[in-house]
């Protein structure tokens, strides 16, 4: 029996400097996901490949001050609710957590496959 497991991190694609998050969307109810499943967990409809934009709203953010392999503490992470897609876990610039409800955009991917996002100030309306 193999002990290898699939990488749970979302797949991201960089093309001409622009980042998109690869995933799947239900054909029936449009539920988005970052990992492949045969049927939608919401309505059991068929899934199809999709690409999601890198921008979204910060759902939650924190600063980690414990050692994690490959990361030197302290460092910040956040859950980003993509505008047209699922919620993804991202590393953020610096050690200051992003404000919940603020805007952020995925700007790059590390060599290990971690998504990196930067906070974006809300434009005055």
N, CA, C and O of each residue as an XYZ file, in Angstrom:
500
protein
N       0.843     -1.168      0.000
C       0.000      0.000      0.000
C       0.891      1.236      0.000
O       1.864      1.297      0.752
N       0.574      2.206     -0.824
C       1.355      3.432     -0.939
C       0.989      4.410      0.169
O      -0.181      4.548      0.526
N       2.004      5.090      0.711
C       1.742      6.085      1.749
C       1.710      7.497      1.169
O       1.503      8.461      1.906
N       1.913      7.630     -0.144
C       1.902      8.940     -0.780
C       0.480      9.493     -0.822
O      -0.475      8.776     -1.123
N       0.363     10.764     -0.518
C      -0.941     11.424     -0.593
C      -0.866     12.568     -1.583
O       0.211     13.100     -1.850
N      -1.999     12.941     -2.120
C      -2.060     14.046     -3.062
C      -1.801     15.364     -2.345
O      -2.160     15.522     -1.179
N      -1.187     16.296     -3.032
C      -0.931     17.620     -2.476
C      -2.267     18.353     -2.353
O      -2.943     18.556     -3.362
N      -2.666     18.758     -1.139
C      -3.976     19.390     -0.957
C      -4.036     20.860     -1.359
O      -5.115     21.453     -1.389
N      -2.884     21.448     -1.667
C      -2.879     22.875     -2.014
C      -3.523     23.120     -3.375
O      -3.427     22.288     -4.276
N      -4.181     24.273     -3.516
C      -4.750     24.623     -4.819
C      -3.646     24.743     -5.868
O      -2.524     25.143     -5.558
N      -3.971     24.396     -7.091
C      -3.030     24.573     -8.197
C      -3.217     25.962     -8.768
O      -4.346     26.399     -8.995
N      -2.130     26.650     -8.999
C      -2.195     27.966     -9.609
C      -1.357     27.958    -10.877
O      -0.392     27.202    -10.997
N      -1.736     28.802    -11.813
C      -1.053     28.894    -13.091
C      -0.636     30.344    -13.295
O      -1.434     31.260    -13.099
N       0.628     30.548    -13.695
C       1.118     31.884    -14.011
C       1.331     31.941    -15.511
O       2.074     31.134    -16.069
N       0.678     32.897    -16.167
C       0.810     33.075    -17.609
C       0.955     34.559    -17.900
O       0.071     35.350    -17.573
N       2.055     34.933    -18.506
C       2.348     36.345    -18.811
C       2.253     37.209    -17.558
O       1.769     38.339    -17.623
N       2.706     36.695    -16.429
C       2.713     37.444    -15.176
C       1.397     37.459    -14.423
O       1.337     37.964    -13.302
N       0.336     36.913    -15.017
C      -0.972     36.883    -14.353
C      -1.198     35.512    -13.730
O      -0.897     34.485    -14.340
N      -1.731     35.503    -12.509
C      -1.988     34.257    -11.788
C      -3.474     33.920    -11.859
O      -4.325     34.783    -11.650
N      -3.774     32.665    -12.154
C      -5.140     32.154    -12.030
C      -5.079     30.890    -11.190
O      -4.060     30.200    -11.162
N      -6.172     30.591    -10.508
C      -6.255     29.392     -9.678
C      -7.064     28.359    -10.453
O      -8.192     28.615    -10.874
N      -6.466     27.194    -10.630
C      -7.145     26.117    -11.356
C      -8.043     25.351    -10.400
O      -7.707     25.165     -9.231
N      -9.181     24.911    -10.903
C     -10.095     24.156    -10.065
C     -11.199     23.542    -10.876
O     -11.044     23.266    -12.066
N     -12.326     23.329    -10.215
C     -13.486     22.707    -10.839
C     -14.742     23.422    -10.388
O     -14.795     23.975     -9.289
N     -15.767     23.409    -11.255
C     -17.052     24.038    -10.953
C     -18.158     23.083    -11.378
O     -18.060     22.422    -12.412
N     -19.207     23.019    -10.574
C     -20.340     22.166    -10.893
C     -21.087     22.729    -12.104
O     -21.351     23.930    -12.171
N     -21.419     21.877    -13.037
C     -22.175     22.301    -14.229
C     -23.616     22.672    -13.877
O     -24.234     23.484    -14.566
N     -24.154     22.075    -12.800
C     -25.555     22.315    -12.453
C     -25.750     23.505    -11.518
O     -26.567     24.382    -11.799
N     -25.006     23.545    -10.402
C     -25.242     24.607     -9.401
C     -24.109     25.632     -9.317
O     -24.217     26.600     -8.563
N     -23.023     25.439    -10.078
C     -21.876     26.357    -10.152
C     -21.024     26.391     -8.882
O     -20.233     27.317     -8.703
N     -21.169     25.402     -7.999
C     -20.344     25.339     -6.788
C     -18.875     25.175     -7.188
O     -18.550     24.264     -7.949
N     -17.957     26.060     -6.678
C     -16.544     25.977     -7.038
C     -15.747     25.137     -6.039
O     -16.070     25.097     -4.851
N     -14.704     24.467     -6.533
C     -13.823     23.677     -5.677
C     -12.401     23.759     -6.219
O     -12.192     23.979     -7.412
N     -11.424     23.580     -5.327
C     -10.029     23.577     -5.776
C      -9.487     22.175     -5.972
O      -8.444     22.004     -6.603
N     -10.162     21.176     -5.452
C      -9.694     19.807     -5.672
C     -10.744     19.032     -6.463
O     -11.944     19.296     -6.377
N     -10.255     18.076     -7.228
C     -11.122     17.342     -8.144
C     -11.957     16.294     -7.423
O     -11.446     15.507     -6.627
N     -13.230     16.302     -7.715
C     -14.166     15.279     -7.252
C     -15.017     14.866     -8.454
O     -15.132     15.617     -9.423
N     -15.603     13.691     -8.394
C     -16.416     13.219     -9.510
C     -17.772     13.906     -9.569
O     -18.292     14.193    -10.648
N     -18.343     14.169     -8.383
C     -19.669     14.784     -8.296
C     -19.637     15.947     -7.324
O     -18.862     15.949     -6.368
N     -20.478     16.930     -7.570
C     -20.588     18.101     -6.703
C     -21.057     17.672     -5.309
O     -22.016     16.909     -5.192
N     -20.393     18.152     -4.255
C     -20.832     17.787     -2.910
C     -22.128     18.481     -2.487
O     -22.732     18.105     -1.483
N     -22.554     19.489     -3.245
C     -23.778     20.221     -2.918
C     -25.000     19.593     -3.585
O     -26.002     19.319     -2.925
N     -24.911     19.364     -4.913
C     -26.089     18.882     -5.645
C     -25.884     17.550     -6.371
O     -26.808     17.030     -6.996
N     -24.667     17.002     -6.285
C     -24.299     15.742     -6.946
C     -24.216     15.858     -8.465
O     -24.185     14.843     -9.161
N     -24.180     17.095     -8.988
C     -24.056     17.308    -10.419
C     -22.633     17.045    -10.901
O     -21.722     16.894    -10.087
N     -22.432     16.988    -12.226
C     -21.105     16.745    -12.788
C     -20.206     17.982    -12.645
O     -20.677     19.119    -12.682
N     -18.917     17.732    -12.483
C     -17.942     18.815    -12.327
C     -17.186     19.006    -13.633
O     -17.007     18.064    -14.404
N     -16.741     20.249    -13.874
C     -15.902     20.530    -15.031
C     -14.769     21.460    -14.608
O     -14.896     22.211    -13.641
N     -13.660     21.399    -15.346
C     -12.514     22.242    -15.018
C     -12.888     23.706    -15.142
O     -13.715     24.091    -15.969
N     -12.246     24.530    -14.280
C     -12.495     25.969    -14.289
C     -11.223     26.690    -13.870
O     -10.331     26.096    -13.264
N     -11.149     27.964    -14.195
C     -10.051     28.829    -13.753
C     -10.670     29.998    -13.003
O     -11.643     30.597    -13.461
N     -10.100     30.319    -11.845
C     -10.651     31.373    -10.994
C      -9.699     32.558    -10.939
O      -8.480     32.387    -10.961
N     -10.261     33.761    -10.867
C      -9.456     34.971    -10.791
C      -8.705     35.014     -9.461
O      -9.133     34.383     -8.495
N      -7.591     35.749     -9.395
C      -6.754     35.750     -8.191
C      -7.212     36.711     -7.093
O      -6.656     36.683     -5.995
N      -8.188     37.540     -7.351
C      -8.610     38.529     -6.363
C      -9.751     38.058     -5.500
O     -10.564     37.231     -5.913
N      -9.805     38.599     -4.279
C     -10.903     38.226     -3.405
C     -10.891     38.971     -2.092
O     -10.115     39.906     -1.895
N     -11.768     38.542     -1.193
C     -11.934     39.167      0.119
C     -11.293     38.282      1.190
O     -11.440     37.060      1.177
N     -10.584     38.921      2.110
C      -9.944     38.190      3.198
C     -11.030     37.705      4.153
O     -11.771     38.504      4.725
N     -11.114     36.384      4.320
C     -12.092     35.763      5.200
C     -11.554     35.713      6.627
O     -12.291     35.957      7.582
N     -10.272     35.396      6.768
C      -9.602     35.330      8.069
C      -8.106     35.403      7.831
O      -7.628     35.010      6.767
N      -7.356     35.905      8.816
C      -5.912     36.033      8.671
C      -5.251     35.938     10.033
O      -5.841     36.317     11.045
N      -4.019     35.429     10.059
C      -3.297     35.303     11.321
C      -1.800     35.337     11.075
O      -1.339     35.182      9.944
N      -1.051     35.542     12.142
C       0.405     35.481     12.105
C       0.825     34.228     12.870
O       0.441     34.041     14.025
N       1.606     33.380     12.227
C       2.098     32.157     12.868
C       3.494     32.414     13.418
O       4.370     32.926     12.720
N       3.680     32.055     14.659
C       4.971     32.245     15.318
C       5.588     30.917     15.734
O       6.437     30.875     16.625
N       5.168     29.842     15.095
C       5.704     28.510     15.355
C       6.458     28.036     14.111
O       6.213     28.501     12.998
N       7.359     27.120     14.328
C       8.125     26.584     13.199
C       7.268     25.632     12.373
O       6.602     24.743     12.902
N       7.307     25.844     11.076
C       6.643     24.978     10.104
C       7.704     24.666      9.055
O       8.374     25.586      8.586
N       7.881     23.418      8.672
C       8.916     23.092      7.688
C       8.832     23.980      6.451
O       7.771     24.110      5.840
N       9.954     24.585      6.092
C      10.020     25.424      4.907
C       9.657     26.880      5.126
O       9.714     27.676      4.188
N       9.281     27.249      6.357
C       8.870     28.628      6.632
C       9.513     29.102      7.932
O       9.482     28.403      8.945
N      10.084     30.274      7.889
C      10.730     30.848      9.064
C       9.744     31.769      9.777
O       9.257     32.725      9.172
N       9.437     31.503     11.053
C       8.494     32.362     11.773
C       9.125     33.705     12.103
O      10.350     33.806     12.177
N       8.323     34.728     12.300
C       6.871     34.760     12.122
C       6.512     34.990     10.653
O       7.268     35.604      9.901
N       5.345     34.485     10.265
C       4.831     34.728      8.910
C       3.311     34.739      8.969
O       2.708     34.124      9.849
N       2.709     35.435      8.036
C       1.252     35.593      8.032
C       0.623     34.737      6.941
O       1.207     34.506      5.882
N      -0.592     34.276      7.240
C      -1.389     33.502      6.285
C      -2.819     34.022      6.345
O      -3.222     34.657      7.319
N      -3.570     33.745      5.301
C      -4.971     34.182      5.269
C      -5.791     33.216      4.428
O      -5.278     32.544      3.534
N      -7.079     33.168      4.743
C      -8.033     32.519      3.849
C      -8.598     33.616      2.970
O      -9.082     34.636      3.459
N      -8.530     33.394      1.660
C      -8.994     34.370      0.679
C     -10.197     33.773     -0.048
O     -10.082     32.715     -0.668
N     -11.343     34.439      0.023
C     -12.553     34.009     -0.682
C     -12.502     34.630     -2.068
O     -12.794     35.815     -2.233
N     -12.133     33.834     -3.063
C     -11.964     34.350     -4.425
C     -13.279     34.896     -4.962
O     -14.350     34.355     -4.685
N     -13.186     35.974     -5.734
C     -14.383     36.642     -6.251
C     -15.295     35.699     -7.026
O     -16.517     35.765     -6.888
N     -14.722     34.837     -7.826
C     -15.539     33.942     -8.651
C     -15.273     32.478     -8.347
O     -15.513     31.607     -9.183
N     -14.775     32.215     -7.143
C     -14.405     30.839     -6.860
C     -14.435     30.477     -5.394
O     -15.143     31.094     -4.599
N     -13.651     29.462     -5.044
C     -13.651     28.930     -3.687
C     -12.776     29.750     -2.740
O     -12.166     30.742     -3.139
N     -12.729     29.323     -1.501
C     -11.849     29.915     -0.488
C     -10.532     29.160     -0.538
O     -10.520     27.930     -0.562
N      -9.400     29.905     -0.555
C      -8.077     29.281     -0.609
C      -7.196     29.827      0.502
O      -7.367     30.964      0.941
N      -6.259     29.015      0.951
C      -5.293     29.420      1.960
C      -4.083     30.002      1.252
O      -3.537     29.382      0.339
N      -3.657     31.203      1.671
C      -2.525     31.881      1.036
C      -1.546     32.361      2.093
O      -1.920     32.619      3.237
N      -0.300     32.474      1.697
C       0.702     33.151      2.517
C       0.625     34.624      2.125
O       0.351     34.944      0.968
N       0.862     35.514      3.075
C       0.823     36.941      2.768
C       2.189     37.558      2.995
O       3.049     36.963      3.646
N       2.384     38.739      2.463
C       3.663     39.416      2.577
C       3.866     39.905      4.007
O       2.964     40.495      4.602
N       5.038     39.660      4.548
C       5.350     40.127      5.891
C       4.721     39.274      6.969
O       4.276     38.153      6.721
N       4.692     39.827      8.179
C       4.140     39.078      9.309
C       2.851     39.683      9.842
O       2.257     39.127     10.766
N       2.401     40.802      9.291
C       1.166     41.430      9.749
C      -0.031     40.767      9.077
O      -0.089     40.711      7.849
N      -0.994     40.258      9.862
C      -2.197     39.674      9.259
C      -2.980     40.733      8.477
O      -2.979     41.913      8.829
N      -3.639     40.289      7.420
C      -4.498     41.190      6.657
C      -5.804     41.387      7.413
O      -6.247     40.496      8.137
N      -6.416     42.540      7.248
C      -7.674     42.841      7.930
C      -8.806     42.034      7.301
O      -8.964     42.024      6.080
N      -9.595     41.358      8.138
C     -10.753     40.614      7.661
C     -11.686     41.557      6.909
O     -11.982     42.653      7.385
N     -12.143     41.135      5.751
C     -13.018     41.957      4.929
C     -12.277     42.826      3.934
O     -12.900     43.414      3.050
N     -10.950     42.922      4.055
C     -10.175     43.721      3.107
C      -9.979     42.931      1.814
O     -10.313     41.749      1.744
N      -9.444     43.582      0.810
C      -9.213     42.948     -0.482
C      -7.765     42.477     -0.575
O      -6.865     43.102     -0.014
N      -7.546     41.379     -1.283
C      -6.202     40.866     -1.539
C      -6.207     40.193     -2.899
O      -7.262     39.859     -3.439
N      -5.015     40.000     -3.445
C      -4.885     39.341     -4.743
C      -3.684     38.409     -4.695
O      -2.647     38.745     -4.122
N      -3.829     37.246     -5.294
C      -2.721     36.296     -5.391
C      -1.756     36.843     -6.437
O      -2.129     37.074     -7.587
N      -0.510     37.046     -6.017
C       0.473     37.679     -6.894
C       1.505     36.715     -7.447
O       2.088     36.966     -8.502
N       1.743     35.588     -6.729
C       2.774     34.656     -7.181
C       2.595     33.307     -6.504
O       1.687     33.102     -5.698
N       3.492     32.393     -6.859
C       3.502     31.043     -6.312
C       4.942     30.729     -5.920
O       5.868     31.029     -6.674
N       5.141     30.128     -4.749
C       6.494     29.743     -4.358
C       6.920     28.509     -5.145
O       6.099     27.854     -5.788
N       8.202     28.203     -5.087
C       8.725     27.018     -5.770
C       8.080     25.743     -5.224
O       7.986     24.738     -5.928
N       7.634     25.791     -3.958
C       6.981     24.635     -3.338
C       5.493     24.541     -3.668
O       4.860     23.533     -3.352
N       4.926     25.565     -4.295
C       3.515     25.532     -4.670
C       2.582     26.312     -3.762
O       1.365     26.239     -3.927
N       3.132     27.068     -2.792
C       2.288     27.900     -1.928
C       1.844     29.154     -2.671
O       2.629     29.757     -3.403
N       0.597     29.543     -2.486
C       0.079     30.773     -3.079
C       0.508     31.956     -2.214
O       0.442     31.879     -0.987
N       0.947     33.051     -2.840
C       1.340     34.273     -2.144
C       0.364     35.371     -2.554
O       0.129     35.597     -3.741
N      -0.202     36.054     -1.552
C      -1.157     37.129     -1.826
C      -0.698     38.428     -1.159
O      -0.011     38.416     -0.137
N      -1.090     39.524     -1.755
C      -0.799     40.849     -1.205
C      -2.114     41.569     -0.971
O      -3.053     41.443     -1.757
N      -2.172     42.325      0.118
C      -3.361     43.117      0.427
C      -3.509     44.251     -0.563
O      -2.521     44.790     -1.061
N      -4.745     44.609     -0.843
C      -5.058     45.725     -1.732
C      -5.987     46.669     -1.001
O      -7.011     46.244     -0.466
N      -5.646     47.928     -0.970
C      -6.524     48.911     -0.333
C      -7.772     49.099     -1.167
O      -7.716     49.116     -2.396
N      -8.907     49.241     -0.483
C     -10.166     49.488     -1.173
C     -10.095     50.842     -1.868
O      -9.648     51.824     -1.275
N     -10.532     50.898     -3.114
C     -10.558     52.162     -3.836
C     -11.699     53.015     -3.317
O     -12.786     52.517     -3.024
N     -11.436     54.297     -3.209
C     -12.471     55.211     -2.747
C     -13.585     55.276     -3.779
O     -13.324     55.370     -4.978
N     -14.848     55.226     -3.305
C     -15.962     55.269     -4.259
C     -16.727     56.555     -4.136
O     -17.700     56.766     -4.860
